[in-house]
Amino acid sequence: MISEKQKLKDVCVKITKGTTPSTYGFPFVESGINYVKAESILEGGGILPNTFAFVDEATHEYLKRSILYDKDILISIAGAKLGKCGFLTEQYLPANTNQAVGIVRVNPERVDPKFIYYNFVSAHTYQIINSLNSQAAQPNLNLGQLGELEFSIPPLPTQRKIASILSAYDDLIENNLKRIKLLEEQSFLKYKGIVSSEKLKAVQLKDVAVVNESSFKANSNIDKLLYVDIASVSTDSIDNKTEYDLKEAPGRSKRILKHEDIIWSCVRPNRKSYAFVWKPEDNLIASTGFAVITSKEIPSTFLYQLTIVNEFVSYLENHAKGATYPAVTATDFAEALINIPSDSIMKEYHEAVYPCFELKNILQKQNIKLREARDILLPKLMNGQIAV
């Protein structure tokens, strides 16, 4: 395969970054134009639409620089995780994005947009981007550095063939994500029907659950553990688990995770880093940066829904302390007020949605395997090891 090294800036019509509405005094709204945050972009490639914020049409038009278009490539350029990438398609439009996101708009007469996206997905590019970190208080990558990245560019027909092969995996992943979203909507609509029509009783979370019930002991009979840190959890998903020998495990690996536990990041609750733990490995351990909520008196599925609605998130945001890294405590979770219906109604809800959670977990595991298969194939296609 004949390829030519080219700089990103030479094959693009635009490299820019997003803007932040609050800078200009514009608030977010309950619904409207999609606003893609850096947290909405997945490690390993992809976009999580259920994490979008929203702006109104006037704000969208005012923030002209960061109006997004079909086939834009989005790169996280600030925050804890640099180099995450997503490919924007017309299903998410109209859309805008924030200043922690770089916007790469290629010249389609020079390069295939999906081909360049897969270059960003590659582990090689991800490592390069993180080596360019400015070492500021908050990791960031400037647009000039982004434009100087070099890629091996084969002829356009070859680019399209490579992109097509890799897209087949992403299409399956995207289809699973759509099915997952429908399952989530089904569970949420049933929950909304209950809270809008049933008589509810206000209780504190600690009356029906325990926060941080189980701690891992260093003398446990385990040689290796799977560790989940805050960066490994996005909204409603544990994205990564890192295996460690016990003696090399991080000191924060203390929270034992069990089936149907709820984990919530204590740091920056506005990012909504939470997940429902489903049939975990016996050695799955989370960071002490999480609150682990174990339901005791009510069905875990109903409690999970209670802890992810906007009212609960707002409660956490209002109780977060600290300017740089606003955080809540286990006590804040324990003392949160929640509204619950009768036991029989919650049991009925649990029986109805439990299969949804089961299927959702199956689909999430399928996506992990699909990404792994794609990521094995990707470098071999890019370097010509596999002919197209």
Contacts in CASP RR format, 6 or more apart in sequence:
PFRMAT RR
TARGET T0000
AUTHOR 0000-0000-0000
METHOD contacts of the structure
MODEL  1
MISEKQKLKDVCVKITKGTTPSTYGFPFVESGINYVKAESILEGGGILPN
TFAFVDEATHEYLKRSILYDKDILISIAGAKLGKCGFLTEQYLPANTNQA
VGIVRVNPERVDPKFIYYNFVSAHTYQIINSLNSQAAQPNLNLGQLGELE
FSIPPLPTQRKIASILSAYDDLIENNLKRIKLLEEQSFLKYKGIVSSEKL
KAVQLKDVAVVNESSFKANSNIDKLLYVDIASVSTDSIDNKTEYDLKEAP
GRSKRILKHEDIIWSCVRPNRKSYAFVWKPEDNLIASTGFAVITSKEIPS
TFLYQLTIVNEFVSYLENHAKGATYPAVTATDFAEALINIPSDSIMKEYH
EAVYPCFELKNILQKQNIKLREARDILLPKLMNGQIAV
1 154 0 8 1.000
1 158 0 8 1.000
1 384 0 8 1.000
1 387 0 8 1.000
1 388 0 8 1.000
2 154 0 8 1.000
2 155 0 8 1.000
3 152 0 8 1.000
3 153 0 8 1.000
3 154 0 8 1.000
4 152 0 8 1.000
4 153 0 8 1.000
4 154 0 8 1.000
5 150 0 8 1.000
5 151 0 8 1.000
5 152 0 8 1.000
5 153 0 8 1.000
6 150 0 8 1.000
6 151 0 8 1.000
6 153 0 8 1.000
7 147 0 8 1.000
7 148 0 8 1.000
7 149 0 8 1.000
7 150 0 8 1.000
8 15 0 8 1.000
8 104 0 8 1.000
8 116 0 8 1.000
8 146 0 8 1.000
8 147 0 8 1.000
8 148 0 8 1.000
8 149 0 8 1.000
8 150 0 8 1.000
8 151 0 8 1.000
9 15 0 8 1.000
9 144 0 8 1.000
9 147 0 8 1.000
9 148 0 8 1.000
11 106 0 8 1.000
11 107 0 8 1.000
11 110 0 8 1.000
11 111 0 8 1.000
11 116 0 8 1.000
11 151 0 8 1.000
11 153 0 8 1.000
12 104 0 8 1.000
12 105 0 8 1.000
12 106 0 8 1.000
12 107 0 8 1.000
12 147 0 8 1.000
13 105 0 8 1.000
13 106 0 8 1.000
13 107 0 8 1.000
14 103 0 8 1.000
14 104 0 8 1.000
14 105 0 8 1.000
15 102 0 8 1.000
15 103 0 8 1.000
15 104 0 8 1.000
15 105 0 8 1.000
15 143 0 8 1.000
15 144 0 8 1.000
15 146 0 8 1.000
15 147 0 8 1.000
16 65 0 8 1.000
16 66 0 8 1.000
16 102 0 8 1.000
16 103 0 8 1.000
16 143 0 8 1.000
17 66 0 8 1.000
17 77 0 8 1.000
17 99 0 8 1.000
17 100 0 8 1.000
17 101 0 8 1.000
17 102 0 8 1.000
17 103 0 8 1.000
17 143 0 8 1.000
18 63 0 8 1.000
18 65 0 8 1.000
18 66 0 8 1.000
18 96 0 8 1.000
18 97 0 8 1.000
18 98 0 8 1.000
18 99 0 8 1.000
18 100 0 8 1.000
18 101 0 8 1.000
18 102 0 8 1.000
18 103 0 8 1.000
19 63 0 8 1.000
19 65 0 8 1.000
19 66 0 8 1.000
19 96 0 8 1.000
19 98 0 8 1.000
19 99 0 8 1.000
20 98 0 8 1.000
20 99 0 8 1.000
21 27 0 8 1.000
21 28 0 8 1.000
21 35 0 8 1.000
21 55 0 8 1.000
21 59 0 8 1.000
21 63 0 8 1.000
23 99 0 8 1.000
24 59 0 8 1.000
24 62 0 8 1.000
24 63 0 8 1.000
26 55 0 8 1.000
26 56 0 8 1.000
26 59 0 8 1.000
26 62 0 8 1.000
26 63 0 8 1.000
28 35 0 8 1.000
28 53 0 8 1.000
28 54 0 8 1.000
28 55 0 8 1.000
29 54 0 8 1.000
29 55 0 8 1.000
29 56 0 8 1.000
30 54 0 8 1.000
31 54 0 8 1.000
32 54 0 8 1.000
32 55 0 8 1.000
32 56 0 8 1.000
32 57 0 8 1.000
33 54 0 8 1.000
33 55 0 8 1.000
33 56 0 8 1.000
33 57 0 8 1.000
33 59 0 8 1.000
33 60 0 8 1.000
33 94 0 8 1.000
33 95 0 8 1.000
33 96 0 8 1.000
34 49 0 8 1.000
34 52 0 8 1.000
34 54 0 8 1.000
34 92 0 8 1.000
34 93 0 8 1.000
34 94 0 8 1.000
34 95 0 8 1.000
34 96 0 8 1.000
35 52 0 8 1.000
35 53 0 8 1.000
35 54 0 8 1.000
35 55 0 8 1.000
35 95 0 8 1.000
35 96 0 8 1.000
35 97 0 8 1.000
35 98 0 8 1.000
36 47 0 8 1.000
36 52 0 8 1.000
36 68 0 8 1.000
36 74 0 8 1.000
36 88 0 8 1.000
36 92 0 8 1.000
36 95 0 8 1.000
36 96 0 8 1.000
36 97 0 8 1.000
36 98 0 8 1.000
36 101 0 8 1.000
37 51 0 8 1.000
37 52 0 8 1.000
37 53 0 8 1.000
37 97 0 8 1.000
37 98 0 8 1.000
37 100 0 8 1.000
37 101 0 8 1.000
38 76 0 8 1.000
38 78 0 8 1.000
38 79 0 8 1.000
38 81 0 8 1.000
38 84 0 8 1.000
38 98 0 8 1.000
38 100 0 8 1.000
38 101 0 8 1.000
39 51 0 8 1.000
39 234 0 8 1.000
39 235 0 8 1.000
39 271 0 8 1.000
39 272 0 8 1.000
39 273 0 8 1.000
40 47 0 8 1.000
40 48 0 8 1.000
40 49 0 8 1.000
40 51 0 8 1.000
40 52 0 8 1.000
41 47 0 8 1.000
41 48 0 8 1.000
41 74 0 8 1.000
41 75 0 8 1.000
41 76 0 8 1.000
41 84 0 8 1.000
41 85 0 8 1.000
41 86 0 8 1.000
41 101 0 8 1.000
42 48 0 8 1.000
42 84 0 8 1.000
42 86 0 8 1.000
42 234 0 8 1.000
42 239 0 8 1.000
43 81 0 8 1.000
43 84 0 8 1.000
43 239 0 8 1.000
43 240 0 8 1.000
44 84 0 8 1.000
44 85 0 8 1.000
44 121 0 8 1.000
44 126 0 8 1.000
44 371 0 8 1.000
44 375 0 8 1.000
45 84 0 8 1.000
45 85 0 8 1.000
45 86 0 8 1.000
45 87 0 8 1.000
45 120 0 8 1.000
45 121 0 8 1.000
45 371 0 8 1.000
46 85 0 8 1.000
46 86 0 8 1.000
46 87 0 8 1.000
46 170 0 8 1.000
47 74 0 8 1.000
47 86 0 8 1.000
47 87 0 8 1.000
47 88 0 8 1.000
47 92 0 8 1.000
48 234 0 8 1.000
48 235 0 8 1.000
48 237 0 8 1.000
49 92 0 8 1.000
49 181 0 8 1.000
50 181 0 8 1.000
50 184 0 8 1.000
50 235 0 8 1.000
50 236 0 8 1.000
51 234 0 8 1.000
51 235 0 8 1.000
51 272 0 8 1.000
52 92 0 8 1.000
52 95 0 8 1.000
55 63 0 8 1.000
55 96 0 8 1.000
59 96 0 8 1.000
60 67 0 8 1.000
60 94 0 8 1.000
60 96 0 8 1.000
63 96 0 8 1.000
66 96 0 8 1.000
66 97 0 8 1.000
66 98 0 8 1.000
66 103 0 8 1.000
67 94 0 8 1.000
67 95 0 8 1.000
67 96 0 8 1.000
68 74 0 8 1.000
68 88 0 8 1.000
68 92 0 8 1.000
68 93 0 8 1.000
68 94 0 8 1.000
68 95 0 8 1.000
68 96 0 8 1.000
68 97 0 8 1.000
68 103 0 8 1.000
69 88 0 8 1.000
69 93 0 8 1.000
69 105 0 8 1.000
70 88 0 8 1.000
70 89 0 8 1.000
70 90 0 8 1.000
70 93 0 8 1.000
71 87 0 8 1.000
71 88 0 8 1.000
71 89 0 8 1.000
71 105 0 8 1.000
71 106 0 8 1.000
71 108 0 8 1.000
71 113 0 8 1.000
71 114 0 8 1.000
72 87 0 8 1.000
72 88 0 8 1.000
72 103 0 8 1.000
72 104 0 8 1.000
72 105 0 8 1.000
73 85 0 8 1.000
73 86 0 8 1.000
73 87 0 8 1.000
73 88 0 8 1.000
73 103 0 8 1.000
73 104 0 8 1.000
73 105 0 8 1.000
73 106 0 8 1.000
73 113 0 8 1.000
73 116 0 8 1.000
73 117 0 8 1.000
73 120 0 8 1.000
74 85 0 8 1.000
74 86 0 8 1.000
74 87 0 8 1.000
74 88 0 8 1.000
74 97 0 8 1.000
74 101 0 8 1.000
74 102 0 8 1.000
74 103 0 8 1.000
74 104 0 8 1.000
75 83 0 8 1.000
75 84 0 8 1.000
75 85 0 8 1.000
75 86 0 8 1.000
75 101 0 8 1.000
75 102 0 8 1.000
75 104 0 8 1.000
75 120 0 8 1.000
75 129 0 8 1.000
75 141 0 8 1.000
75 146 0 8 1.000
76 82 0 8 1.000
76 83 0 8 1.000
76 84 0 8 1.000
76 85 0 8 1.000
76 100 0 8 1.000
76 101 0 8 1.000
76 102 0 8 1.000
77 83 0 8 1.000
77 100 0 8 1.000
77 101 0 8 1.000
77 102 0 8 1.000
77 140 0 8 1.000
77 141 0 8 1.000
77 142 0 8 1.000
77 143 0 8 1.000
77 146 0 8 1.000
78 99 0 8 1.000
78 100 0 8 1.000
78 138 0 8 1.000
78 139 0 8 1.000
78 140 0 8 1.000
78 141 0 8 1.000
79 100 0 8 1.000
79 138 0 8 1.000
79 139 0 8 1.000
79 140 0 8 1.000
80 139 0 8 1.000
80 231 0 8 1.000
81 231 0 8 1.000
82 129 0 8 1.000
82 130 0 8 1.000
82 133 0 8 1.000
82 139 0 8 1.000
82 140 0 8 1.000
82 141 0 8 1.000
83 120 0 8 1.000
83 125 0 8 1.000
83 126 0 8 1.000
83 129 0 8 1.000
83 130 0 8 1.000
83 141 0 8 1.000
85 117 0 8 1.000
85 120 0 8 1.000
85 121 0 8 1.000
86 117 0 8 1.000
86 120 0 8 1.000
87 113 0 8 1.000
87 114 0 8 1.000
87 117 0 8 1.000
87 170 0 8 1.000
88 95 0 8 1.000
97 103 0 8 1.000
102 143 0 8 1.000
102 146 0 8 1.000
104 116 0 8 1.000
104 120 0 8 1.000
104 146 0 8 1.000
106 112 0 8 1.000
106 113 0 8 1.000
106 116 0 8 1.000
110 156 0 8 1.000
111 153 0 8 1.000
111 156 0 8 1.000
111 159 0 8 1.000
112 156 0 8 1.000
112 159 0 8 1.000
112 160 0 8 1.000
112 163 0 8 1.000
114 163 0 8 1.000
114 166 0 8 1.000
114 167 0 8 1.000
115 159 0 8 1.000
115 160 0 8 1.000
115 162 0 8 1.000
115 163 0 8 1.000
116 151 0 8 1.000
117 163 0 8 1.000
118 162 0 8 1.000
118 163 0 8 1.000
118 166 0 8 1.000
118 378 0 8 1.000
118 382 0 8 1.000
119 125 0 8 1.000
119 151 0 8 1.000
119 382 0 8 1.000
120 126 0 8 1.000
121 375 0 8 1.000
121 378 0 8 1.000
122 378 0 8 1.000
122 379 0 8 1.000
122 382 0 8 1.000
123 375 0 8 1.000
123 379 0 8 1.000
124 379 0 8 1.000
125 149 0 8 1.000
125 151 0 8 1.000
128 149 0 8 1.000
129 141 0 8 1.000
129 149 0 8 1.000
132 141 0 8 1.000
132 145 0 8 1.000
133 139 0 8 1.000
133 140 0 8 1.000
133 141 0 8 1.000
134 140 0 8 1.000
134 141 0 8 1.000
134 142 0 8 1.000
152 382 0 8 1.000
152 383 0 8 1.000
153 159 0 8 1.000
154 162 0 8 1.000
158 388 0 8 1.000
161 388 0 8 1.000
162 381 0 8 1.000
162 382 0 8 1.000
162 388 0 8 1.000
165 377 0 8 1.000
165 381 0 8 1.000
165 388 0 8 1.000
166 374 0 8 1.000
166 377 0 8 1.000
166 378 0 8 1.000
166 381 0 8 1.000
169 370 0 8 1.000
169 371 0 8 1.000
169 373 0 8 1.000
169 374 0 8 1.000
169 377 0 8 1.000
170 374 0 8 1.000
172 366 0 8 1.000
172 370 0 8 1.000
173 367 0 8 1.000
173 370 0 8 1.000
173 371 0 8 1.000
176 363 0 8 1.000
176 364 0 8 1.000
176 366 0 8 1.000
176 367 0 8 1.000
176 370 0 8 1.000
177 367 0 8 1.000
179 359 0 8 1.000
179 363 0 8 1.000
180 360 0 8 1.000
180 363 0 8 1.000
180 364 0 8 1.000
183 356 0 8 1.000
183 357 0 8 1.000
183 359 0 8 1.000
183 360 0 8 1.000
184 236 0 8 1.000
184 356 0 8 1.000
184 360 0 8 1.000
186 353 0 8 1.000
186 356 0 8 1.000
187 301 0 8 1.000
187 305 0 8 1.000
187 353 0 8 1.000
187 356 0 8 1.000
187 357 0 8 1.000
188 305 0 8 1.000
190 349 0 8 1.000
190 352 0 8 1.000
190 353 0 8 1.000
191 302 0 8 1.000
191 305 0 8 1.000
191 309 0 8 1.000
191 349 0 8 1.000
194 341 0 8 1.000
194 345 0 8 1.000
194 349 0 8 1.000
195 339 0 8 1.000
195 341 0 8 1.000
198 341 0 8 1.000
198 342 0 8 1.000
198 345 0 8 1.000
199 341 0 8 1.000
199 342 0 8 1.000
200 339 0 8 1.000
200 340 0 8 1.000
200 341 0 8 1.000
201 339 0 8 1.000
201 340 0 8 1.000
201 341 0 8 1.000
202 337 0 8 1.000
202 338 0 8 1.000
202 339 0 8 1.000
203 337 0 8 1.000
203 338 0 8 1.000
203 339 0 8 1.000
203 340 0 8 1.000
204 334 0 8 1.000
204 335 0 8 1.000
204 336 0 8 1.000
204 337 0 8 1.000
204 338 0 8 1.000
205 211 0 8 1.000
205 293 0 8 1.000
205 307 0 8 1.000
205 333 0 8 1.000
205 334 0 8 1.000
205 335 0 8 1.000
205 336 0 8 1.000
205 337 0 8 1.000
205 338 0 8 1.000
206 334 0 8 1.000
206 335 0 8 1.000
207 297 0 8 1.000
208 295 0 8 1.000
208 296 0 8 1.000
208 297 0 8 1.000
208 298 0 8 1.000
208 303 0 8 1.000
208 338 0 8 1.000
208 340 0 8 1.000
209 293 0 8 1.000
209 294 0 8 1.000
209 295 0 8 1.000
209 296 0 8 1.000
209 297 0 8 1.000
209 298 0 8 1.000
209 303 0 8 1.000
210 293 0 8 1.000
210 294 0 8 1.000
210 296 0 8 1.000
211 291 0 8 1.000
211 292 0 8 1.000
211 293 0 8 1.000
211 294 0 8 1.000
211 330 0 8 1.000
211 333 0 8 1.000
211 334 0 8 1.000
212 255 0 8 1.000
212 291 0 8 1.000
212 292 0 8 1.000
212 330 0 8 1.000
213 292 0 8 1.000
213 294 0 8 1.000
214 255 0 8 1.000
214 256 0 8 1.000
214 258 0 8 1.000
214 292 0 8 1.000
214 294 0 8 1.000
215 254 0 8 1.000
215 255 0 8 1.000
215 256 0 8 1.000
216 225 0 8 1.000
216 253 0 8 1.000
216 254 0 8 1.000
216 255 0 8 1.000
216 256 0 8 1.000
216 285 0 8 1.000
218 246 0 8 1.000
220 246 0 8 1.000
222 246 0 8 1.000
222 282 0 8 1.000
222 283 0 8 1.000
223 245 0 8 1.000
223 246 0 8 1.000
224 243 0 8 1.000
224 244 0 8 1.000
224 245 0 8 1.000
224 246 0 8 1.000
224 283 0 8 1.000
225 243 0 8 1.000
225 244 0 8 1.000
225 246 0 8 1.000
225 249 0 8 1.000
225 253 0 8 1.000
225 283 0 8 1.000
225 284 0 8 1.000
225 285 0 8 1.000
226 241 0 8 1.000
226 242 0 8 1.000
226 243 0 8 1.000
226 281 0 8 1.000
226 283 0 8 1.000
226 284 0 8 1.000
226 285 0 8 1.000
227 241 0 8 1.000
227 242 0 8 1.000
227 243 0 8 1.000
227 244 0 8 1.000
227 249 0 8 1.000
227 250 0 8 1.000
227 253 0 8 1.000
227 285 0 8 1.000
227 286 0 8 1.000
227 287 0 8 1.000
228 238 0 8 1.000
228 240 0 8 1.000
228 241 0 8 1.000
228 242 0 8 1.000
228 257 0 8 1.000
228 263 0 8 1.000
228 284 0 8 1.000
228 285 0 8 1.000
228 286 0 8 1.000
228 287 0 8 1.000
228 290 0 8 1.000
229 242 0 8 1.000
229 250 0 8 1.000
229 252 0 8 1.000
229 286 0 8 1.000
229 287 0 8 1.000
230 265 0 8 1.000
230 267 0 8 1.000
230 273 0 8 1.000
230 287 0 8 1.000
230 289 0 8 1.000
230 290 0 8 1.000
231 240 0 8 1.000
232 238 0 8 1.000
232 239 0 8 1.000
232 240 0 8 1.000
232 241 0 8 1.000
232 242 0 8 1.000
233 239 0 8 1.000
233 263 0 8 1.000
233 265 0 8 1.000
233 273 0 8 1.000
233 274 0 8 1.000
233 275 0 8 1.000
233 290 0 8 1.000
234 273 0 8 1.000
235 271 0 8 1.000
235 272 0 8 1.000
235 273 0 8 1.000
235 274 0 8 1.000
236 274 0 8 1.000
236 275 0 8 1.000
236 276 0 8 1.000
236 308 0 8 1.000
237 275 0 8 1.000
237 364 0 8 1.000
238 263 0 8 1.000
238 275 0 8 1.000
238 277 0 8 1.000
241 281 0 8 1.000
241 284 0 8 1.000
244 250 0 8 1.000
244 253 0 8 1.000
249 285 0 8 1.000
250 287 0 8 1.000
252 287 0 8 1.000
252 288 0 8 1.000
252 289 0 8 1.000
253 285 0 8 1.000
253 286 0 8 1.000
253 287 0 8 1.000
254 285 0 8 1.000
254 286 0 8 1.000
254 287 0 8 1.000
254 288 0 8 1.000
255 263 0 8 1.000
255 285 0 8 1.000
255 286 0 8 1.000
255 287 0 8 1.000
255 288 0 8 1.000
255 289 0 8 1.000
255 290 0 8 1.000
255 292 0 8 1.000
256 284 0 8 1.000
256 285 0 8 1.000
256 286 0 8 1.000
256 292 0 8 1.000
257 263 0 8 1.000
257 277 0 8 1.000
257 280 0 8 1.000
257 284 0 8 1.000
257 285 0 8 1.000
257 286 0 8 1.000
257 292 0 8 1.000
258 277 0 8 1.000
258 280 0 8 1.000
258 294 0 8 1.000
259 277 0 8 1.000
259 278 0 8 1.000
259 279 0 8 1.000
259 280 0 8 1.000
260 276 0 8 1.000
260 277 0 8 1.000
260 278 0 8 1.000
260 295 0 8 1.000
260 300 0 8 1.000
260 301 0 8 1.000
261 276 0 8 1.000
261 277 0 8 1.000
261 292 0 8 1.000
261 293 0 8 1.000
261 294 0 8 1.000
261 300 0 8 1.000
262 274 0 8 1.000
262 275 0 8 1.000
262 276 0 8 1.000
262 277 0 8 1.000
262 292 0 8 1.000
262 293 0 8 1.000
262 294 0 8 1.000
262 295 0 8 1.000
262 300 0 8 1.000
262 303 0 8 1.000
262 304 0 8 1.000
262 307 0 8 1.000
263 274 0 8 1.000
263 275 0 8 1.000
263 277 0 8 1.000
263 286 0 8 1.000
263 290 0 8 1.000
263 291 0 8 1.000
263 292 0 8 1.000
263 293 0 8 1.000
264 273 0 8 1.000
264 274 0 8 1.000
264 290 0 8 1.000
264 291 0 8 1.000
264 293 0 8 1.000
264 307 0 8 1.000
264 316 0 8 1.000
264 333 0 8 1.000
265 271 0 8 1.000
265 273 0 8 1.000
265 274 0 8 1.000
265 289 0 8 1.000
265 290 0 8 1.000
266 289 0 8 1.000
266 290 0 8 1.000
266 291 0 8 1.000
266 327 0 8 1.000
266 328 0 8 1.000
266 329 0 8 1.000
266 330 0 8 1.000
267 289 0 8 1.000
267 325 0 8 1.000
267 326 0 8 1.000
267 327 0 8 1.000
268 320 0 8 1.000
268 325 0 8 1.000
268 326 0 8 1.000
268 327 0 8 1.000
269 313 0 8 1.000
269 316 0 8 1.000
269 317 0 8 1.000
269 320 0 8 1.000
269 326 0 8 1.000
269 327 0 8 1.000
269 328 0 8 1.000
270 313 0 8 1.000
270 317 0 8 1.000
270 320 0 8 1.000
270 326 0 8 1.000
272 308 0 8 1.000
272 313 0 8 1.000
274 307 0 8 1.000
274 308 0 8 1.000
276 300 0 8 1.000
276 301 0 8 1.000
276 304 0 8 1.000
276 357 0 8 1.000
277 284 0 8 1.000
278 357 0 8 1.000
278 358 0 8 1.000
278 361 0 8 1.000
279 361 0 8 1.000
286 292 0 8 1.000
291 328 0 8 1.000
291 330 0 8 1.000
291 333 0 8 1.000
293 303 0 8 1.000
293 307 0 8 1.000
293 333 0 8 1.000
295 303 0 8 1.000
298 340 0 8 1.000
298 343 0 8 1.000
298 346 0 8 1.000
299 346 0 8 1.000
299 347 0 8 1.000
299 349 0 8 1.000
299 350 0 8 1.000
300 350 0 8 1.000
301 349 0 8 1.000
301 350 0 8 1.000
301 353 0 8 1.000
301 354 0 8 1.000
301 357 0 8 1.000
302 340 0 8 1.000
302 346 0 8 1.000
302 349 0 8 1.000
302 350 0 8 1.000
303 338 0 8 1.000
306 312 0 8 1.000
306 338 0 8 1.000
306 339 0 8 1.000
306 340 0 8 1.000
307 338 0 8 1.000
312 336 0 8 1.000
312 338 0 8 1.000
315 336 0 8 1.000
315 337 0 8 1.000
316 328 0 8 1.000
316 332 0 8 1.000
316 333 0 8 1.000
316 336 0 8 1.000
317 326 0 8 1.000
319 328 0 8 1.000
319 332 0 8 1.000
320 326 0 8 1.000
320 327 0 8 1.000
320 328 0 8 1.000
321 327 0 8 1.000
321 328 0 8 1.000
340 346 0 8 1.000
377 386 0 8 1.000
379 385 0 8 1.000
380 386 0 8 1.000
381 388 0 8 1.000
END
